[in-house]
């Protein structure tokens, strides 16, 4: 805010009075006289502008100004003027603003005091400041609003704000102007010495609905040259009067809403307007209740916005359309109303799922029901119409039932497959009905169908054969086992009874066993003896109670377990209880001398029949004898001495290994004779006891025959399979096994691509066999096949285009087969050349060197260059050497007995003594047999010497 002219003038007056008093006091003090000088200037003069010459006006010499110390003072806050001491001129020192110094004053003067010394002098200087039009008119506010009701009459005056102008006199405000318009004019009042004012005059009635605000510009113009102007924005606000009725945008509204619209879903928004403003223009929407229908029960309307929403669930099937009247009312003091009509159409949607109604006809269903049997009737309904009401019905899962369409939405549930109660006794059939709406709706219904049992399953055992183990001498009437048969049926069809069938070794099984018909417990009716009956077999039949009844059997094998109920029995010659058992030994008997051998048997089996022999000697024998616990042989431990008795009674205890162990004893008197001549016979006469053919012998015989048959059948099958495989291919590569005879009596065994030369050596004491591989049969050779009766059949000679291997003269080796001797070497076999010769003539591929000592020896030779470890060896029977004549065999003559093992690296030699007894030491084993025999003999000699030394020490 600017300071008022009155306040500024009052403050300046106080200051001026004070200054005047001070100068008056100084003037009285110096007794000086005063004088006044007047100057005039315009405001806003530039600094340095000369106002007047003080020295000249005061008649003071310019030279005296400095000596008299001219000083110009004022009572203002600013030093507006200064004096030049050289010239005595008074000039402007500060900007001078008349409106600031003299606000609201017509005349503006500045009073100065000029002070001189020597002599003292005080002079008054008055400077008049003239006004310039340097200020434009201005309004206190930039804009001004006037509220005028639209019902105001024309010619009404409205006072306008005044404008201010700091300038005075002719530069002040002289008039006002208003921008041209059709509603208002300006009435300017005053002038001259009075301030100028203006009023707004209404020329034309206002209409707020046409123009709510009238904008005008008021201008204030001063009297300066050129004049300056100040403006004010006038905003004429037309005040509303409720003179307009509300109106809807449409007289009839139409809306569509789906019947599944959720509560709160928007149906329609009404649009209504009122040209009035304020409460006069604010509208309130609402429903109009007509007759018995109140739209507010179904729809909601927002009174402020006019939005119509769903209040509750709609149902197209209940009402397809709604006719609603709506109303809009303003809030004026005298409300005005408008009405409109709303038609709401409810759209049908697929909101009703199909309904399934099932009527059962046959429940439960027999598991043997025929295909096509009707089980239930199914009816499907849908409240929707059109496609939404069309339905399709089906069974959800795979079942032995199906739906058969009868008419439109009527179906029959029928049997469509085999029903087995044992696999599924209860069917939960899910029927699904789906309509053709978009999206489709479906519903399901579960029908529980029970399957009744039919006796279609026989009782069944877990195993077709069951084994029962019973100890002999077990008590009678004890349950030895239980058989259980299951039946997949239920109730009476599954109630099983048991019965025994068959014989036990020719005796009805019911006399030996009994079975509980309800539980299947098997009870023995007699005690069993393992030595008489080891096993027997019978059958158990399980029968259900269905109609008709079904049954099945199980084979029961009863095995009698042995108990140790038989003592060992001493065999002859020491089994005679009345006879005296005695043996004689020479006094010179060495340690280990054989005295006697006790033999015993036990009717039991297993460990119960495993016997051990023990010698129970009375005192005085001095441990002269020892007995083999497993062999039963009694031998001397050491040589006889003079202190030993001549007669030694021995008690032999034979024990089995049963629990508890049983035993038998036999007494033997051993008599020591001085010479061996007293021992007449080494053997006693053993009375022959006629033994009957027992059941044990029969079982052993059957077992031996069965094993032999199985072995023979296996061998025949193996040979047949191999022959079949070989005949499937070409003859050259997969030919059948063949034996080729040569004129000299040698054989060649051939199988597939392998051929073995077999040569024989005849001797009255032994027969030797040498086996080694060879290629295909030679030219002019004969093929002989071995039949089941050990006869030979000649076959056609097979041509061979292979050339024999050429002899190599770099190496030669021969071994001899002497009469009564055996070739002691092992032969490793692989492919080699064969012998070739004409009919009846022996020709060798390899040269041999004979080392036979007699004319009936033989020789064995490897191929030239093969070495001792060669896998190909050839044996030629009969005398001869490199230069010996060939030996002839008669046609059809067979060499001595021999054993051929194709593919084996063994040489088998069997030696027979003249007496026909076998000597086990003559069997040839693998490896270097001569060295092995020597080592074995040395070992045995060392052991005998060691045992002999021990006996001597004892």
NUBADREN-104471 format. One record per residue (C-alpha): x, y, z. Coordinates in steps of 0.2 Angstrom, whole numbers, plus 5000, padded with zeros to 4 digits. Example, Ala and Ser with C-alpha at 12.3 -4.5 7.8 and 13.67 -1.06 7.14 Angstrom:
// residues 2
506249785039/506849955036/
//
This chain:
// residues 954
500050005000/500650184996/500750315010/499350435010/499750615005/499050675022/500250575032/501750625022/501250805023/501050795042/502750715044/503550845033/502750985043/503350925059/505150915053/505051085045/504451165061/505851095071/507151155058/506351325058/506451335077/508251295076/508651425063/507651555073/508651515088/510251535078/509751695070/509351775087/510951715093/512051795080/510851935078/510851915060/509451975047/508651855035/508151855017/507051735005/507451674988/506251574977/506551454963/505451334953/505851174944/504951024937/504950854945/506050714938/507450834933/509150764930/510550764943/511650924941/510251034934/510551204940/509151284949/509851454952/511351554957/511351584976/512851704977/512151814964/510451814971/511251854989/512451984982/513951884988/515551884979/516051724972/517751734980/517051754997/515951594996/517351485003/517951605016/516151625022/515851435021/514151435012/513051295018/511351245011/510351135023/508551055023/507450955034/507150815022/507850645023/508750665006/509950795001/509050854985/510151004982/511951054983/512951224981/514451244970/515751354980/516651414964/515151474955/513851494969/512551394959/511251284967/510951114957/509950954959/510850824968/509450684970/507950634959/506450734964/504650644964/503350764967/502050624971/503250564984/503650734992/501950814991/500550684989/498750754986/499450934987/499051054973/500651154976/502351074981/503751174988/505451124996/506151245009/508051265011/509151365022/510751455016/512051485031/513551605029/514951645041/515951795044/514851875046/513451755051/512051755039/510451645037/509451655021/507851555016/507751474999/506051404992/506051284978/504351254969/504151084961/502951074946/501950914942/502250814927/500950684920/502150534925/500750424933/499350334924/497750304933/497550134942/496250034951/496549954968/496049784961/496449704944/494649634942/493049664949/491449544949/489649604950/488249474953/486649524944/485049414944/484449364928/482749434934/483449614937/482449744928/483249854914/483850034919/484549974936/486150054941/487649964949/489150064957/490850034950/492550054958/493550214958/495250234950/496750324958/497950444950/499450514959/499550664948/498550824952/497650954943/497550934925/498550774926/497250684937/495750564931/494550654920/493350524914/492850334912/492450224897/491650044895/491849924882/490449914870/489049774874/487249744872/486749734890/487649874900/488050064898/489150184909/488550334919/490050444923/489750574937/490750724944/492150824936/493050994940/493650994957/492650844962/493250664959/492550574944/491450414947/490550294936/489050174937/488450024927/486750034919/485749874914/485049904896/484349734892/483649584903/484949454906/484749264903/485849154912/485449004901/486049104886/487549194894/488049154912/489449284913/489649454904/491449514904/491749704902/493249824903/493149984913/494550114908/495050274918/495750424908/496750564916/496950744909/498750734904/499450774887/499550644881/498250564893/498650404902/497350264905/497050124918/495949974916/494849864926/494149694921/492249684926/491449504927/489649514928/488949354935/487149324930/486249244945/485149094940/483249084943/482348914943/481448954927/481848794917/481148614918/482248464917/482248364901/482848184897/483948144882/482748024876/480947994879/481047804878/482547714883/482947534879/484147414887/484547234886/485247134901/485746944902/484746844914/486346784923/486946964926/487546974944/486847094956/487547274953/487747244935/487447404925/485847404915/485747584909/486247764914/484947894912/485448064904/484348214909/484848404910/484248564917/484748734910/484748804927/486148804939/486448764957/485048684966/483948734952/484948634940/485348484951/484248334947/483648184957/483248024948/481947894953/480747754948/478847784946/477847644954/476347594943/474947484948/475647324957/477447334949/478747424958/480347434948/481347454964/481047274968/482047214953/483247364949/484147494958/484347674952/485647804958/484747964962/486248074958/486947984943/485447904935/486347734934/485147584934/485847424940/485247244944/484647224961/484247034961/484446884950/483446894934/482546754926/482046754908/480946604911/479946704924/479846874915/480646914898/480447114899/480147254911/479147424907/479847554919/479447734921/480847854927/480748034934/482048174935/481648324948/482748474951/483148544968/482448724966/481348804979/479848764967/480448594960/480148554942/480048374935/480248274919/479648094915/480347954903/480047774899/481347634900/481047464892/482247324899/482347164889/483047014898/484146904887/484046714889/485646634893/486146454896/485946454915/484946294917/485946134918/485045984911/484145874925/484345694925/482945574932/483345394934/482045254937/482845094942/482044934935/483244794939/484444814954/485444714958/485944644941/486444464940/488244434933/487544324920/486244444914/486044444895/486644584884/485244704881/484444684897/483644844903/484344904920/483545084922/482645214913/483445384911/482445554907/483445714904/482545884905/483246064902/482246224907/483046324894/482346344876/483046324859/484846264858/485046284876/483746154879/484346024867/485345894877/486545744874/486745604886/488145484888/489045374901/490645454907/491745294909/491945134901/490745004909/489844854903/488244964901/487645084888/486245214885/485045174872/483945324866/482145284865/481345454861/482145624861/482745644879/482145474885/483445334887/483645164893/485145094902/485544924896/486844784898/488244804885/489544674890/489944534901/489744564920/490944474932/490544504950/492244434955/493044574946/491844714950/490344694962/489744874962/489644994947/489545174950/488945234933/489045414930/487745484917/488245654910/486945764901/487645914891/486546044882/487046134866/487146314874/488646424873/489546384884/488746214886/488146164903/488145984910/487545884924/487945714930/487045584940/487745424948/486845264947/487445134959/487144954952/487544804962/487944644954/487244484962/488344324963/488144174952/489044014956/490244024941/491944004950/492543834957/493543834973/495343854969/496943804979/498443914979/499543764973/499043614963/500243504973/500643524991/501843425002/501643365019/503043305030/502643195044/503843115057/503742925059/502942865075/501943025077/500443015088/498742975080/497343105079/498543255078/498243385064/499743365052/499243505040/497843615033/497343645015/496343795011/495343824995/494743994990/493144034981/492944204972/491044184974/490144244990/488944175002/488344004999/489243994982/490844024992/490543905007/491843765004/491843585010/493343465009/493443275006/494743145003/495043054987/496142914981/497142774989/498742765000/499742624992/498242524989/497342565005/495842685005/496542855011/495042875023/495842735033/497442825035/496943005035/495443105039/495043285035/493943415043/492643455030/492443635036/494143695040/495243575029/496243515044/497143345039/497243225054/498243065053/497242905059/498842795061/500642805066/501842785051/503442685050/504742765038/505542595035/503942525029/503142675021/504142825015/502842925005/501142914998/499943024989/498043064989/496943204984/495843334993/494243384984/493543564988/491743584984/490643744985/488843744990/488243834975/486943764963/487543674953/489043634965/490843664958/492343574964/494243564962/495643454968/497343464975/498643334976/499443304993/501143214994/501443145011/503343115015/503743015031/505243085040/506442965047/506642955066/508142865074/507142715080/508242575073/509942525081/511442475070/511442295064/513142205063/513342105047/514141935044/515241855048/515241945065/513341945067/513141765074/512741785092/513041605097/514741595088/516441655095/517141785084/519041765084/520441825073/522241775072/523741885069/525641835068/526841895081/527841975068/526442085061/527042255057/526142415062/524542435052/524342255050/522542215045/521542115058/519742125054/518442235046/516742255055/515242305044/513542365050/512042435043/510642545050/508842535043/508642725046/509242855034/510243015034/511143055049/510142915058/511042785047/512742865047/513842745057/515442765066/516542625073/517442635090/518542515099/518242485117/519842385123/519942315141/521342355152/523042265147/522942285129/524142435129/523342515114/523942385102/522542405090/521642545082/520042555072/519442665057/517942755063/517142765046/517942605038/517742485053/519442415049/520442345064/522342365062/523842355073/524542515080/526342445083/527342285082/527142155095/528242145111/528542015123/527542095136/525942085126/524641955129/524341815117/522441845117/521642015116/519742025118/519042175109/517342255110/516842355095/515442485097/514542545082/513542705084/512342805073/512242995073/510443015077/509643095092/509743005103/511142895096/510842705096/512242585096/512742395094/514242305100/515242145094/516642055103/518141985094/519541885102/521241925093/522441785096/524341815093/525241665084/527041635084/527141605065/526141625050/526041445047/524841425061/523641545051/522741415041/521541515031/521441705029/519541695027/518141615036/516641535029/515241655029/513641575029/512541645015/510941725021/509641725008/508941905007/507241935001/506942074988/506442214999/505542384995/507242474997/507942374983/506442404972/506542594975/508442594971/508142494955/506842604949/507942754953/509342684943/508242644929/507442814929/509142904929/509842794915/508342824904/508443014907/510243014903/509942904888/508543014882/509643174885/511043094875/509943044860/509143224861/510743304860/511443204846/509743224836/509843414839/511643424833/511343314818/509843424814/510843584815/512243504804/511043444791/510243624789/511843694781/512943634767/513643464767/515443524766/515343634782/513943554793/514043364789/513543234801/514743154813/515643014803/517042884806/518142834792/519042664791/520642634782/521342474775/522642464789/521242464802/521342644808/519842754810/519542934807/518143024816/517443174807/516243304813/515843474804/517543544799/518443434812/519043254809/519943144821/521143004816/520942854828/522242724828/522242564838/523542444845/523042264849/523742174864/523142034875/523542134890/522842304886/522042414873/522642594870/521742734861/522542894853/521343034847/521843184837/520943294825/521143294806/520343374791/518943284780/519143104775/520443064762/520143004745/519742814744/519242804762/517642734768/516342814780/515642704794/514242754805/513942674822/512242604825/511442574841/511942394841/513842434839/513742374821/514642474807/513842524791/514942574776/514442724766/515042804751/516842884751/516743074751/517943154738/519143274746/520043404735/521143464750/522943414747/523843334762/525143434771/526843414765/528043314776/529443414784/531043324787/531743454799/530943364814/530543184818/529943104834/529242934838/528642854854/528442664856/527042564863/527742404870/526842254874/526142274892/526542454893/525742624891/526242774881/526542904895/526143074887/524743194885/524143244868/523443414864/522443404848/522043524834/521843504815/523043404806/523343294790/522543124788/523142954782/522742904765/522942734757/522242614745/521142474750/521942364763/523642464763/524242584777/525042734770/525642884782/525743064778/527143084791/528742984792/528942894809/530442814818/529942654827/530642614844/529642464847/530542324855/529442184848/528542144833/526842184840/527242364846/526542524838/527242694835/526542874838/527243014828/526743194826/526743294810/528443344804/529043504812/527643514825/528643474840/528243364855/526843474861/525943454844/524043434845/524143304830/524743124834/524642974824/524742794830/525042644818/524642474825/525842334822/527642304818/528642404806/529642554804/530142674790/530542524780/529342394786/528042324775/526342384777/525142284788/523542214780/521942194789/520542084783/519042164776/517742204790/519042164804/518842274819/520342334829/520342304848/519142384860/519442574861/518642724868/518542884857/518243054864/518243184850/518943354855/519643284871/521543304875/521643144884/522442974879/521342834888/522242674891/521442524900/522542384906/521842214910/522742084920/522641904915/521441864929/520241994923/520442104938/520542294935/522042384941/521642564945/523442614944/523442574925/522242714921/523042854912/522743034918/523143204910/524843284910/526543194911/526043034918/527742954920/528343084932/526743094941/526742904945/528542924951/528143064962/526642974969/527642824973/529042924982/527643004992/526942844997/528542765002/528942915013/527342905022/527442725025/529142755033/528542895043/527042785050/528242645053/529342755063/527942815074/527342635078/529142595083/529142735095/527442685102/
//
